[in-house]
């Protein structure tokens, strides 16, 4: 962690963290109907979307189940947000969600984490 922070300070003169504007919590794996041949679905349920934030602008909604962010499985909310924080603002990343039994992929433009008030 210290090395990552030092690298950012050297590169940018400050620590810049990526942000997509969601809050969520992990869920236990959901099992598809027995015999369907589908793997269990695991992810993060979105319980908050920042209005006009990157996720909202891309189309992500409250109650979507995020199953991957930037091609990495979304198993832990904290780990996933830490991974997003490492992405440079301006980067466009795929976010895959389940909504109404459909898998959807959204292209989300990472923004800089807003400064605290």
N, C-alpha and C positions, 0 to 999 in steps of 0.2 A: 504494500500500500504506500509506504513512504517513498519508494522508488517511483511509483506512478505519479505521485504528487510532485516530486522533484522534477520529473520529466516535463510535466505540464507547466510548471513554473518557469523552467528554462525555455521551453518552446513558446509559450504564450505570455509570459510575464505575470500570469495569474492562473488559478485553477478554473478551467471551463468544464462544466458538466453538461452532458446531454440530457434531454427531457422530452417526454412525449405527452405528459398531461393526463395520466390516469392514476387511479388508486384501485387496488384490488387485493384479493386474498386467495391463497391456494385452496384447492379442493382435493379430496381424496379421488383416486381414479374412479371414473364412472365406467361401469361395465355395460357393453352393448348387450342386446338380447342374446341369451345363451344359444350357441350354435350359429351365430351370424358370421363367425370367422373374423370379426373385427377385434382389434386390440383395444384394451381399456384406454379411455380418454382421460388425460390428466392436464391440468392447467390452472389458470388464474381467472377467477370471476371478477369482472370489472364492476366495482361498486361506486366509482366516481370518475367522471370525465370533465376535465377543466373546459368550461365554455370557451370557444374560439382557440383552444389549444391544438397542438399537432394531431392528437388522436381524434378529437372532435371534427376537425377539418377534413380528416381522412375518411370519416364515417363510422368510427368505432363508437359503440353505445354501451350504456350501463346494462349489465347482465350478459354481455358477450362473454364467452369463455375463450380467453387467449390461450392458444396451444403452442405457439412459437413466436419469437421475436428475433428478427435478424437471422433467421435460419437456425436458431437454437431453441430447444424445448423450453417452454415456460413452466417450470415445476415449482419454483420458489419465487414469490413476489419480490422479496428483498434481493435475491440473486439476479433476477431479471432486471430490476431497476438499476442495480449496480452495473450490469452489462450495458444498459442504455446510457448510463452516465459516462461511460468510456468512449462513446461514439461522438465524433465531432459534429457540432451543430451544422446544419445544412445538408447532412447526409440523408439519403432516402433509404428507409429500411422496410422490408416486408414484415407485416404483422398478420399472422394467421389466426382467425377466430372461428368458433362454432356459434351459429345463431340459428335458432329454429331448425335444428338438425341439418344445417347446411354449413359447409366449410367455405369461408370467405377469406380472401387475401386483400389486405389494404396496404397501400404504399404510404408510409408516414414519414414526413420530413422532420427530423430531429431538430429541436430548437435548444438554445442555451437555457439552462435552468434559471428561472427568474431570481433576481436578487431579493433577499429578505428585506422586509420593511423595517 
